[in-house]
């Protein structure tokens, strides 16, 4: 017993050492390098500054708008909303001198271009006289024009050009006390504004970049950091018909879909920009397993515009805890699943991972580190199953309306699937080809119920060297759990006490499926 304890302790010390070494490197790298972001509070003239070294979706002036000096990468900044540029010495002057993109404007007045100087060029005429020509960029319609400094006309109305059907015009935004209270729809039939919802706490830590890229192409109010703004408040002002792009993982997508349940009048179709760790729903919908190293915002908008609408089953999960001799039964808990739900060792590994992220300085995490963490924590559960051994003896599983429980083999996890992807891309239901398997679809009103025997079984499934226990398809599932065990829904885990768990259909939500699926769409 002592030897086993010593081995397990050494294992966790090794994991801790690897985590700390990597995170110390990330911390020192962050402290020694300049921050790519210098955020200011959004005021009537305030700008949101970003280093010119960062990925950009809009052009910018390589010279400071105030002192006109050539900006070096170390001190060059540009506003991610309106693209005005400044060096670090002059950016406060620019805040006072140049207005940023307006998020609201009177509807009864013309709306003009927001021209920004992105460079001066010299052109020689036939008389060999030189005259400075300005290159102007409209931060709303994305047009570029070259004009003489003396003939500049600032009273040209803007039509928003190629992104007209995706942009919420400032003239259609109503504010009260600094809060959005209403979005007036445009009369055009093809107007379906694009709302970007990004979770900066998601697995790959790339949502800051996503937020910045889209602020330059859309109305800044359409680009929302849902880790700092309550989703319930965002849903209140969403247009009745819109497209949402959720930048995050499976948990973030489920969070958004749950919020939309409170506003059934909103016909929102949801696309996924995979910045999480597993990204199972993104894989199924054709958006790929993750983002490219270079995120192209223009390409993403084009793909979202071409995407097809795809219904996705929603499942209501009701958990009724059993009271013991010394405690009363708790009130039933209700939640919704879109990808999968499971009880057992896979949920235990997910729970270990979430605890590790909270303990080891979450803000310095990355998708690669997350995969490494899952690998080590999964191996750890081979040594310590977290109390999942003999799970079949503590479960009674009823399919549909059957009165007799399903016979179970030795198990450490039971999984109910709604989509053909689990554990970062494993198609559990269709694995193997010895027998014909009923087709799995995301909108057929059926769950696929499978079993996993151990953590080692999970590892073999990940590399395609094993098959799960394939039980049945069911339109309703009831699980009686005795004792405590880890549970997860769409990648969000917790420790579940003895309970009766039911899963039943709860309608559908509307997703966006990529028109041209690829291995790495973004």
LOBAGU-838478 format. One record per residue (C-alpha): residue number from 1; residue in one letter; x, y, z. Coordinates in steps of 0.05 Angstrom, whole numbers, always signed. Layout:
REM residues N
[site NUM "a" [X Y Z]]
...
REM end
This chain:
REM residues 522
[site 1 "x" [+0 +0 +0]]
[site 2 "x" [+57 +48 +18]]
[site 3 "x" [+93 +31 -47]]
[site 4 "x" [+30 +47 -87]]
[site 5 "x" [+22 +113 -50]]
[site 6 "x" [+95 +130 -63]]
[site 7 "x" [+89 +115 -138]]
[site 8 "x" [+26 +158 -145]]
[site 9 "x" [+58 +215 -106]]
[site 10 "x" [+120 +214 -150]]
[site 11 "x" [+75 +214 -211]]
[site 12 "x" [+38 +277 -190]]
[site 13 "x" [+104 +311 -170]]
[site 14 "x" [+129 +297 -241]]
[site 15 "x" [+66 +327 -272]]
[site 16 "x" [+72 +388 -227]]
[site 17 "x" [+144 +398 -246]]
[site 18 "x" [+129 +396 -321]]
[site 19 "x" [+71 +445 -313]]
[site 20 "x" [+111 +493 -271]]
[site 21 "x" [+171 +492 -318]]
[site 22 "x" [+128 +507 -379]]
[site 23 "x" [+87 +561 -343]]
[site 24 "x" [+149 +596 -315]]
[site 25 "x" [+175 +600 -386]]
[site 26 "x" [+109 +630 -410]]
[site 27 "x" [+107 +680 -352]]
[site 28 "x" [+178 +705 -363]]
[site 29 "x" [+166 +709 -438]]
[site 30 "x" [+104 +751 -425]]
[site 31 "x" [+139 +797 -376]]
[site 32 "x" [+200 +809 -420]]
[site 33 "x" [+161 +824 -484]]
[site 34 "x" [+116 +883 -495]]
[site 35 "x" [+42 +870 -491]]
[site 36 "x" [+8 +867 -558]]
[site 37 "x" [-53 +903 -531]]
[site 38 "x" [-62 +970 -498]]
[site 39 "x" [-136 +975 -484]]
[site 40 "x" [-171 +1041 -467]]
[site 41 "x" [-242 +1051 -443]]
[site 42 "x" [-288 +1062 -503]]
[site 43 "x" [-306 +1136 -501]]
[site 44 "x" [-335 +1184 -553]]
[site 45 "x" [-265 +1195 -580]]
[site 46 "x" [-227 +1138 -546]]
[site 47 "x" [-190 +1085 -586]]
[site 48 "x" [-172 +1013 -572]]
[site 49 "x" [-98 +1007 -586]]
[site 50 "x" [-61 +946 -611]]
[site 51 "x" [+11 +934 -630]]
[site 52 "x" [+26 +936 -705]]
[site 53 "x" [+63 +870 -696]]
[site 54 "x" [-3 +834 -687]]
[site 55 "x" [-46 +799 -738]]
[site 56 "x" [-90 +851 -774]]
[site 57 "x" [-153 +850 -817]]
[site 58 "x" [-147 +922 -841]]
[site 59 "x" [-92 +966 -871]]
[site 60 "x" [-57 +1019 -828]]
[site 61 "x" [-9 +1077 -834]]
[site 62 "x" [+63 +1058 -819]]
[site 63 "x" [+75 +1130 -797]]
[site 64 "x" [+47 +1162 -734]]
[site 65 "x" [-15 +1205 -747]]
[site 66 "x" [+12 +1260 -702]]
[site 67 "x" [+88 +1265 -708]]
[site 68 "x" [+91 +1231 -777]]
[site 69 "x" [+151 +1190 -757]]
[site 70 "x" [+161 +1120 -784]]
[site 71 "x" [+137 +1072 -729]]
[site 72 "x" [+180 +1014 -708]]
[site 73 "x" [+146 +949 -687]]
[site 74 "x" [+166 +961 -614]]
[site 75 "x" [+129 +1028 -608]]
[site 76 "x" [+78 +1027 -665]]
[site 77 "x" [+4 +1023 -648]]
[site 78 "x" [-60 +1025 -688]]
[site 79 "x" [-134 +1027 -667]]
[site 80 "x" [-165 +960 -679]]
[site 81 "x" [-233 +993 -692]]
[site 82 "x" [-218 +1052 -738]]
[site 83 "x" [-145 +1037 -758]]
[site 84 "x" [-117 +1105 -741]]
[site 85 "x" [-43 +1097 -722]]
[site 86 "x" [+2 +1128 -670]]
[site 87 "x" [+68 +1116 -634]]
[site 88 "x" [+66 +1103 -559]]
[site 89 "x" [+85 +1176 -546]]
[site 90 "x" [+28 +1204 -586]]
[site 91 "x" [-30 +1155 -576]]
[site 92 "x" [-62 +1199 -522]]
[site 93 "x" [-60 +1259 -568]]
[site 94 "x" [-95 +1218 -621]]
[site 95 "x" [-150 +1200 -570]]
[site 96 "x" [-165 +1274 -565]]
[site 97 "x" [-154 +1294 -638]]
[site 98 "x" [-186 +1238 -679]]
[site 99 "x" [-255 +1208 -668]]
[site 100 "x" [-261 +1132 -669]]
[site 101 "x" [-317 +1094 -705]]
[site 102 "x" [-385 +1115 -678]]
[site 103 "x" [-426 +1058 -651]]
[site 104 "x" [-491 +1097 -655]]
[site 105 "x" [-516 +1155 -697]]
[site 106 "x" [-583 +1192 -707]]
[site 107 "x" [-626 +1153 -756]]
[site 108 "x" [-654 +1216 -788]]
[site 109 "x" [-586 +1242 -810]]
[site 110 "x" [-540 +1217 -867]]
[site 111 "x" [-485 +1170 -847]]
[site 112 "x" [-418 +1188 -877]]
[site 113 "x" [-354 +1149 -891]]
[site 114 "x" [-304 +1147 -835]]
[site 115 "x" [-240 +1162 -873]]
[site 116 "x" [-173 +1149 -842]]
[site 117 "x" [-106 +1168 -873]]
[site 118 "x" [-66 +1104 -883]]
[site 119 "x" [-7 +1136 -920]]
[site 120 "x" [+16 +1191 -966]]
[site 121 "x" [+42 +1178 -1036]]
[site 122 "x" [+78 +1223 -1085]]
[site 123 "x" [+55 +1229 -1157]]
[site 124 "x" [+92 +1269 -1210]]
[site 125 "x" [+50 +1303 -1262]]
[site 126 "x" [+71 +1322 -1332]]
[site 127 "x" [+99 +1389 -1309]]
[site 128 "x" [+144 +1352 -1260]]
[site 129 "x" [+108 +1384 -1201]]
[site 130 "x" [+98 +1341 -1140]]
[site 131 "x" [+36 +1341 -1099]]
[site 132 "x" [+21 +1298 -1038]]
[site 133 "x" [-35 +1249 -1048]]
[site 134 "x" [-70 +1216 -989]]
[site 135 "x" [-90 +1144 -986]]
[site 136 "x" [-155 +1143 -947]]
[site 137 "x" [-189 +1081 -919]]
[site 138 "x" [-262 +1078 -895]]
[site 139 "x" [-265 +1036 -833]]
[site 140 "x" [-338 +1018 -848]]
[site 141 "x" [-341 +1000 -922]]
[site 142 "x" [-267 +980 -929]]
[site 143 "x" [-258 +1024 -991]]
[site 144 "x" [-192 +1056 -1006]]
[site 145 "x" [-185 +1120 -1048]]
[site 146 "x" [-128 +1166 -1066]]
[site 147 "x" [-144 +1240 -1064]]
[site 148 "x" [-109 +1306 -1065]]
[site 149 "x" [-103 +1338 -998]]
[site 150 "x" [-138 +1400 -1023]]
[site 151 "x" [-198 +1365 -1054]]
[site 152 "x" [-219 +1319 -997]]
[site 153 "x" [-294 +1313 -987]]
[site 154 "x" [-315 +1286 -919]]
[site 155 "x" [-390 +1289 -932]]
[site 156 "x" [-398 +1226 -974]]
[site 157 "x" [-451 +1177 -951]]
[site 158 "x" [-427 +1106 -935]]
[site 159 "x" [-465 +1045 -960]]
[site 160 "x" [-422 +994 -921]]
[site 161 "x" [-403 +960 -987]]
[site 162 "x" [-388 +884 -986]]
[site 163 "x" [-405 +873 -913]]
[site 164 "x" [-471 +911 -917]]
[site 165 "x" [-514 +851 -899]]
[site 166 "x" [-470 +834 -838]]
[site 167 "x" [-461 +903 -807]]
[site 168 "x" [-508 +936 -757]]
[site 169 "x" [-507 +1009 -779]]
[site 170 "x" [-497 +1059 -723]]
[site 171 "x" [-561 +1093 -745]]
[site 172 "x" [-599 +1030 -724]]
[site 173 "x" [-569 +1025 -654]]
[site 174 "x" [-608 +1055 -596]]
[site 175 "x" [-570 +1068 -531]]
[site 176 "x" [-596 +1089 -463]]
[site 177 "x" [-548 +1104 -406]]
[site 178 "x" [-491 +1074 -447]]
[site 179 "x" [-528 +1007 -455]]
[site 180 "x" [-557 +979 -519]]
[site 181 "x" [-633 +975 -513]]
[site 182 "x" [-654 +961 -585]]
[site 183 "x" [-629 +945 -655]]
[site 184 "x" [-676 +970 -710]]
[site 185 "x" [-676 +921 -769]]
[site 186 "x" [-657 +944 -838]]
[site 187 "x" [-710 +938 -893]]
[site 188 "x" [-668 +894 -938]]
[site 189 "x" [-689 +820 -940]]
[site 190 "x" [-617 +794 -941]]
[site 191 "x" [-596 +833 -879]]
[site 192 "x" [-572 +782 -828]]
[site 193 "x" [-522 +815 -782]]
[site 194 "x" [-462 +777 -757]]
[site 195 "x" [-449 +777 -682]]
[site 196 "x" [-381 +753 -656]]
[site 197 "x" [-382 +722 -586]]
[site 198 "x" [-314 +704 -560]]
[site 199 "x" [-293 +673 -495]]
[site 200 "x" [-224 +695 -474]]
[site 201 "x" [-221 +640 -422]]
[site 202 "x" [-228 +585 -474]]
[site 203 "x" [-174 +533 -484]]
[site 204 "x" [-127 +563 -536]]
[site 205 "x" [-126 +635 -509]]
[site 206 "x" [-134 +663 -579]]
[site 207 "x" [-200 +698 -569]]
[site 208 "x" [-166 +765 -556]]
[site 209 "x" [-140 +761 -627]]
[site 210 "x" [-209 +744 -654]]
[site 211 "x" [-241 +802 -618]]
[site 212 "x" [-190 +850 -646]]
[site 213 "x" [-194 +826 -718]]
[site 214 "x" [-269 +834 -724]]
[site 215 "x" [-275 +901 -690]]
[site 216 "x" [-242 +932 -751]]
[site 217 "x" [-293 +901 -799]]
[site 218 "x" [-359 +907 -762]]
[site 219 "x" [-393 +954 -714]]
[site 220 "x" [-353 +946 -649]]
[site 221 "x" [-418 +929 -612]]
[site 222 "x" [-423 +866 -654]]
[site 223 "x" [-359 +839 -624]]
[site 224 "x" [-371 +816 -553]]
[site 225 "x" [-325 +787 -500]]
[site 226 "x" [-373 +741 -464]]
[site 227 "x" [-323 +727 -409]]
[site 228 "x" [-333 +799 -384]]
[site 229 "x" [-404 +816 -409]]
[site 230 "x" [-464 +774 -387]]
[site 231 "x" [-494 +734 -444]]
[site 232 "x" [-563 +747 -417]]
[site 233 "x" [-553 +822 -430]]
[site 234 "x" [-528 +809 -500]]
[site 235 "x" [-587 +766 -519]]
[site 236 "x" [-635 +822 -499]]
[site 237 "x" [-613 +866 -558]]
[site 238 "x" [-598 +814 -611]]
[site 239 "x" [-635 +826 -677]]
[site 240 "x" [-693 +778 -690]]
[site 241 "x" [-654 +747 -747]]
[site 242 "x" [-578 +742 -743]]
[site 243 "x" [-518 +697 -750]]
[site 244 "x" [-473 +684 -690]]
[site 245 "x" [-400 +664 -693]]
[site 246 "x" [-378 +634 -627]]
[site 247 "x" [-303 +634 -615]]
[site 248 "x" [-290 +583 -562]]
[site 249 "x" [-295 +509 -545]]
[site 250 "x" [-354 +462 -537]]
[site 251 "x" [-371 +491 -468]]
[site 252 "x" [-374 +562 -496]]
[site 253 "x" [-420 +540 -553]]
[site 254 "x" [-467 +505 -504]]
[site 255 "x" [-466 +567 -460]]
[site 256 "x" [-490 +610 -519]]
[site 257 "x" [-543 +560 -541]]
[site 258 "x" [-570 +558 -470]]
[site 259 "x" [-574 +634 -469]]
[site 260 "x" [-614 +634 -534]]
[site 261 "x" [-666 +589 -501]]
[site 262 "x" [-689 +650 -461]]
[site 263 "x" [-706 +687 -526]]
[site 264 "x" [-746 +640 -571]]
[site 265 "x" [-766 +698 -616]]
[site 266 "x" [-694 +706 -640]]
[site 267 "x" [-679 +664 -702]]
[site 268 "x" [-604 +659 -693]]
[site 269 "x" [-561 +609 -730]]
[site 270 "x" [-495 +593 -696]]
[site 271 "x" [-427 +580 -728]]
[site 272 "x" [-364 +559 -691]]
[site 273 "x" [-294 +587 -693]]
[site 274 "x" [-256 +532 -655]]
[site 275 "x" [-211 +563 -603]]
[site 276 "x" [-224 +511 -549]]
[site 277 "x" [-188 +446 -535]]
[site 278 "x" [-231 +388 -561]]
[site 279 "x" [-276 +426 -609]]
[site 280 "x" [-320 +365 -623]]
[site 281 "x" [-381 +404 -648]]
[site 282 "x" [-337 +446 -694]]
[site 283 "x" [-308 +383 -725]]
[site 284 "x" [-378 +354 -738]]
[site 285 "x" [-403 +419 -770]]
[site 286 "x" [-342 +423 -816]]
[site 287 "x" [-306 +482 -784]]
[site 288 "x" [-246 +440 -767]]
[site 289 "x" [-209 +418 -703]]
[site 290 "x" [-177 +486 -690]]
[site 291 "x" [-154 +553 -718]]
[site 292 "x" [-96 +563 -765]]
[site 293 "x" [-35 +600 -739]]
[site 294 "x" [-59 +659 -781]]
[site 295 "x" [-132 +677 -772]]
[site 296 "x" [-162 +710 -835]]
[site 297 "x" [-223 +749 -813]]
[site 298 "x" [-245 +764 -885]]
[site 299 "x" [-244 +690 -902]]
[site 300 "x" [-284 +673 -840]]
[site 301 "x" [-338 +723 -857]]
[site 302 "x" [-343 +695 -927]]
[site 303 "x" [-348 +623 -900]]
[site 304 "x" [-402 +643 -850]]
[site 305 "x" [-441 +677 -905]]
[site 306 "x" [-439 +615 -948]]
[site 307 "x" [-454 +566 -892]]
[site 308 "x" [-516 +522 -892]]
[site 309 "x" [-565 +519 -835]]
[site 310 "x" [-564 +454 -796]]
[site 311 "x" [-614 +433 -741]]
[site 312 "x" [-582 +403 -679]]
[site 313 "x" [-619 +363 -626]]
[site 314 "x" [-622 +392 -556]]
[site 315 "x" [-628 +345 -496]]
[site 316 "x" [-656 +363 -429]]
[site 317 "x" [-620 +330 -371]]
[site 318 "x" [-655 +326 -304]]
[site 319 "x" [-615 +305 -243]]
[site 320 "x" [-653 +286 -180]]
[site 321 "x" [-605 +273 -123]]
[site 322 "x" [-621 +220 -71]]
[site 323 "x" [-620 +241 +1]]
[site 324 "x" [-583 +198 +49]]
[site 325 "x" [-601 +182 +121]]
[site 326 "x" [-571 +247 +147]]
[site 327 "x" [-590 +294 +90]]
[site 328 "x" [-651 +316 +52]]
[site 329 "x" [-660 +307 -23]]
[site 330 "x" [-638 +368 -62]]
[site 331 "x" [-681 +403 -113]]
[site 332 "x" [-676 +374 -183]]
[site 333 "x" [-623 +404 -228]]
[site 334 "x" [-638 +417 -301]]
[site 335 "x" [-588 +429 -357]]
[site 336 "x" [-582 +418 -431]]
[site 337 "x" [-534 +377 -474]]
[site 338 "x" [-516 +386 -547]]
[site 339 "x" [-455 +342 -556]]
[site 340 "x" [-453 +287 -504]]
[site 341 "x" [-461 +270 -431]]
[site 342 "x" [-422 +218 -392]]
[site 343 "x" [-411 +187 -324]]
[site 344 "x" [-345 +156 -304]]
[site 345 "x" [-271 +159 -317]]
[site 346 "x" [-272 +204 -379]]
[site 347 "x" [-310 +256 -338]]
[site 348 "x" [-260 +245 -281]]
[site 349 "x" [-202 +262 -328]]
[site 350 "x" [-240 +325 -351]]
[site 351 "x" [-251 +344 -279]]
[site 352 "x" [-177 +335 -263]]
[site 353 "x" [-160 +379 -322]]
[site 354 "x" [-207 +435 -301]]
[site 355 "x" [-177 +434 -231]]
[site 356 "x" [-107 +435 -259]]
[site 357 "x" [-122 +495 -302]]
[site 358 "x" [-150 +533 -242]]
[site 359 "x" [-88 +516 -200]]
[site 360 "x" [-33 +528 -251]]
[site 361 "x" [-43 +600 -272]]
[site 362 "x" [-99 +594 -323]]
[site 363 "x" [-82 +657 -364]]
[site 364 "x" [-17 +627 -389]]
[site 365 "x" [-50 +564 -417]]
[site 366 "x" [-50 +543 -490]]
[site 367 "x" [-83 +489 -531]]
[site 368 "x" [-17 +450 -535]]
[site 369 "x" [-10 +453 -460]]
[site 370 "x" [-82 +430 -452]]
[site 371 "x" [-68 +368 -495]]
[site 372 "x" [-6 +353 -454]]
[site 373 "x" [-46 +360 -390]]
[site 374 "x" [-100 +313 -415]]
[site 375 "x" [-47 +262 -435]]
[site 376 "x" [-13 +261 -366]]
[site 377 "x" [-78 +264 -327]]
[site 378 "x" [-107 +207 -369]]
[site 379 "x" [-46 +164 -356]]
[site 380 "x" [-54 +181 -282]]
[site 381 "x" [-123 +151 -282]]
[site 382 "x" [-94 +85 -304]]
[site 383 "x" [-60 +83 -236]]
[site 384 "x" [-118 +113 -199]]
[site 385 "x" [-188 +104 -230]]
[site 386 "x" [-220 +156 -185]]
[site 387 "x" [-270 +107 -158]]
[site 388 "x" [-296 +88 -227]]
[site 389 "x" [-276 +15 -222]]
[site 390 "x" [-338 -30 -222]]
[site 391 "x" [-382 +27 -245]]
[site 392 "x" [-430 -23 -277]]
[site 393 "x" [-449 -46 -207]]
[site 394 "x" [-470 +24 -187]]
[site 395 "x" [-510 +40 -250]]
[site 396 "x" [-578 +20 -274]]
[site 397 "x" [-592 +43 -345]]
[site 398 "x" [-662 +44 -376]]
[site 399 "x" [-672 +56 -451]]
[site 400 "x" [-734 +91 -477]]
[site 401 "x" [-794 +68 -434]]
[site 402 "x" [-766 +0 -415]]
[site 403 "x" [-779 -24 -344]]
[site 404 "x" [-719 -71 -341]]
[site 405 "x" [-648 -43 -337]]
[site 406 "x" [-598 -57 -392]]
[site 407 "x" [-546 -110 -379]]
[site 408 "x" [-477 -78 -372]]
[site 409 "x" [-407 -108 -379]]
[site 410 "x" [-350 -85 -334]]
[site 411 "x" [-347 -10 -344]]
[site 412 "x" [-311 +53 -320]]
[site 413 "x" [-352 +102 -363]]
[site 414 "x" [-421 +107 -396]]
[site 415 "x" [-428 +158 -452]]
[site 416 "x" [-492 +184 -487]]
[site 417 "x" [-474 +215 -554]]
[site 418 "x" [-513 +266 -594]]
[site 419 "x" [-459 +280 -646]]
[site 420 "x" [-407 +234 -680]]
[site 421 "x" [-347 +264 -644]]
[site 422 "x" [-322 +254 -573]]
[site 423 "x" [-256 +265 -538]]
[site 424 "x" [-227 +313 -591]]
[site 425 "x" [-250 +277 -654]]
[site 426 "x" [-264 +204 -637]]
[site 427 "x" [-325 +176 -674]]
[site 428 "x" [-345 +126 -619]]
[site 429 "x" [-409 +101 -649]]
[site 430 "x" [-382 +83 -718]]
[site 431 "x" [-314 +56 -697]]
[site 432 "x" [-299 -13 -727]]
[site 433 "x" [-332 -47 -786]]
[site 434 "x" [-347 -118 -764]]
[site 435 "x" [-422 -108 -759]]
[site 436 "x" [-469 -59 -792]]
[site 437 "x" [-481 +1 -746]]
[site 438 "x" [-545 +44 -749]]
[site 439 "x" [-531 +113 -777]]
[site 440 "x" [-518 +168 -728]]
[site 441 "x" [-545 +238 -743]]
[site 442 "x" [-546 +302 -703]]
[site 443 "x" [-620 +316 -715]]
[site 444 "x" [-654 +247 -711]]
[site 445 "x" [-680 +253 -639]]
[site 446 "x" [-636 +195 -617]]
[site 447 "x" [-578 +186 -569]]
[site 448 "x" [-523 +134 -581]]
[site 449 "x" [-505 +98 -516]]
[site 450 "x" [-435 +69 -510]]
[site 451 "x" [-390 +43 -455]]
[site 452 "x" [-315 +49 -439]]
[site 453 "x" [-278 -2 -396]]
[site 454 "x" [-219 +40 -371]]
[site 455 "x" [-171 +98 -382]]
[site 456 "x" [-127 +51 -423]]
[site 457 "x" [-188 +36 -466]]
[site 458 "x" [-195 +112 -478]]
[site 459 "x" [-123 +116 -501]]
[site 460 "x" [-134 +58 -550]]
[site 461 "x" [-197 +91 -576]]
[site 462 "x" [-159 +156 -588]]
[site 463 "x" [-111 +121 -636]]
[site 464 "x" [-164 +76 -668]]
[site 465 "x" [-139 +10 -637]]
[site 466 "x" [-204 -8 -601]]
[site 467 "x" [-279 -3 -603]]
[site 468 "x" [-326 +19 -548]]
[site 469 "x" [-382 -23 -520]]
[site 470 "x" [-437 -4 -569]]
[site 471 "x" [-504 -12 -533]]
[site 472 "x" [-563 +21 -569]]
[site 473 "x" [-597 +82 -597]]
[site 474 "x" [-650 +113 -552]]
[site 475 "x" [-698 +171 -553]]
[site 476 "x" [-700 +173 -477]]
[site 477 "x" [-649 +152 -426]]
[site 478 "x" [-654 +141 -351]]
[site 479 "x" [-593 +127 -307]]
[site 480 "x" [-596 +109 -233]]
[site 481 "x" [-529 +124 -201]]
[site 482 "x" [-510 +97 -133]]
[site 483 "x" [-452 +130 -97]]
[site 484 "x" [-411 +189 -122]]
[site 485 "x" [-378 +192 -191]]
[site 486 "x" [-352 +245 -238]]
[site 487 "x" [-401 +269 -292]]
[site 488 "x" [-395 +316 -351]]
[site 489 "x" [-441 +350 -401]]
[site 490 "x" [-408 +379 -464]]
[site 491 "x" [-340 +380 -431]]
[site 492 "x" [-362 +415 -367]]
[site 493 "x" [-349 +365 -309]]
[site 494 "x" [-368 +360 -236]]
[site 495 "x" [-372 +308 -181]]
[site 496 "x" [-442 +277 -179]]
[site 497 "x" [-471 +245 -117]]
[site 498 "x" [-523 +189 -119]]
[site 499 "x" [-579 +210 -165]]
[site 500 "x" [-630 +192 -219]]
[site 501 "x" [-610 +223 -285]]
[site 502 "x" [-658 +228 -344]]
[site 503 "x" [-645 +252 -415]]
[site 504 "x" [-703 +271 -460]]
[site 505 "x" [-712 +312 -524]]
[site 506 "x" [-720 +387 -515]]
[site 507 "x" [-728 +412 -586]]
[site 508 "x" [-673 +435 -633]]
[site 509 "x" [-626 +493 -643]]
[site 510 "x" [-601 +521 -710]]
[site 511 "x" [-527 +514 -726]]
[site 512 "x" [-485 +533 -787]]
[site 513 "x" [-451 +478 -826]]
[site 514 "x" [-390 +497 -868]]
[site 515 "x" [-406 +494 -942]]
[site 516 "x" [-336 +466 -957]]
[site 517 "x" [-313 +424 -897]]
[site 518 "x" [-238 +416 -888]]
[site 519 "x" [-188 +389 -839]]
[site 520 "x" [-173 +459 -814]]
[site 521 "x" [-225 +507 -842]]
[site 522 "x" [-201 +569 -806]]
REM end
